[in-house]
Amino acid sequence: MPELQDTWSWLPAIYLFLGGLSGGAFLTVALIKLFKPGKFKTTVMGGMWIAVAALAVGLFCLIAEVEKPFQAIVMFQSFVNFGSWMTIGAWILFAAFIVFLLSALLATDKVTDWLAKSWKKLPEIQGTLGKVLAIIGAVLAVCVAVYTGILLGAAPAIPLWNTWLLPALFTVSAFDTGLAAVLILAAFVERDGAFAPIRDLLEKVVMGLVVLEAIVLAAFVATMQGGGTNEAVSVGILTSGQLSGQFWGLVVVVGLALPLAAALAQVLLSRKREDKQVAVALPVAGGACALVGGFTLRFVVLAAGIHAALVSPAVLQAVEGISIFL
């Protein structure tokens, strides 16, 4: 039985999850802010602070995993090789955190009221500045989501991670988990009917993302199963080995099937205008399941990423056959 990957601890799994969630959450509220300016301010503000907090905690977990964490903080000295995905990603994450933080501060009334006392022109440019930051932040949010997959793909010695399907899978999952976090927030802070059309639209987006994620996940598994011996061994750990319970139970059922069912039920109930308490509970339950599935997906993919064998089983078998005659 192959042993699970132990070069990286569980901390990178937290970063991969929170980094993706951060990008997905900011992209969701940035689009709300751009297409519904001046509305749903509590959800927009809360979503931006979720993005800031998630990225901050995720970066802390990632830095804590490196050999010299304090040296990594000094980016101008540690990340200068722009031919490396690690360097490019580090600066993208740094820029995203700054833009996310500025956007969250600008969306917080208490902060802007305090700043306006010393910066008289702020009320005049606040709207335009907020839109500019939302646009820049949305682009960076997509980059952050994509990078969570590219970071693992940069390790060619681990066949399970060395495929373009992994960034695609983690990107779709990032949008899904970020949207789930925003829907959970909105379920508590947007209690009037004005947010209902937006909630219905977002639930439909959830259904689309879940279906897309399921397709990419199936393609990822099929590609690995049809690859070499190392790929087949790694994906076998997920589908029928040590991590099969987490994969099928938490990733597929809890992370995909249940959020899809909850989103579909939410859309149907909104059309019939059924019990509001049920309508609030569904996005919370569906979103919580999506978060559990999103984290488990990254954990199992990380754990199943075993290194390629230096000598293939076929070569070993041939050597053993030759040795019989010696």
C-alpha positions, 0 to 999 in steps of 0.5 A: 500500500503506497504511503501518503505524501508527507513532504507538505503538511496540512498547512498548505491545504488550508492555504489552498482552500482559503486562498481560493475562497478569498478569490471567489468571495471577492469576485462575487461581491465585486461583481455585485458592486459593479452591476448593482452600485450602491445596493446590498452594501452590507453583503459587499462589505462583509464579502470583502472582509471575508476575502481579506481575512481568508487570504491573510490566514491562508498566507500565514499558513503558507509562510509557516510551511516554508523553511525560513518564514521570516526571510520569505516575508521580505519579498524584495529579497526573497522573490526576485526570480520572475521566471518562477511561478513561486515568485509570480504567485507571491507578488500576485498574492501580495497585490491582491491582499493590498487591493482587497484590504483597500476595497474592504476599508473603502466599503466600511462606512465607519472607516470612510467617515473617519477618513473624510474628516481629514481628506475632504475630497474622499466623498467625491471620488469614493464611488469611482475609486471603489469601482476601480478597486473592484475591477482590479480586485476582480482580475487579481481574484481570478489570478489568486484562484488560478494560482492555487492550482498552479502552485501544486502543478509546479512540482513535476516530480509529483505526477498527480499534480502535473496536469492543467486539469488541477488549476482548472479544478481548483479554480472552479472550486475556488469560485464555488466556495467563495460564492458559498461563503457570500451566500451564507453571509447574505442569508443572515444580513439580507432579510428583505425581498430586494436581494431575492433576485440576486440570490436566485441568480447566484444559486443558478451560478452555484448549480452551473459551477457544481456541474462544471466542477464535477465534469472537471473532477471526472476528467481529472480522475479519468486522465490520471487513471489513463496515465502512467503507473504513478498517476494511476497509483495516486488517483487510486488512493483517492478513488479506492484506497486510503482516502476513498471515504473522504473523496466519495463521501465529503468531496463528491456527496457533501461537496457537490451533490448536496450543494447542487440539491440545495441550490435547486431547491432554493430556486424552486422554493423562491418561485413558489414563495415558500417558507422564508425560514426554509429559504434561509436555511437552504443556502446556509446548509448548501454553502456549508457543504460546499465549504467542507467539500472544497477543503476536503478536495484540496486535502486529499489531492495534496495527500495523494500526491506521491512522488514518481518512482525513480524506477518503474515497476516494469523495469524492476520486473525485467531486472528480476527476470534477468537476475534469475538467469545470472 
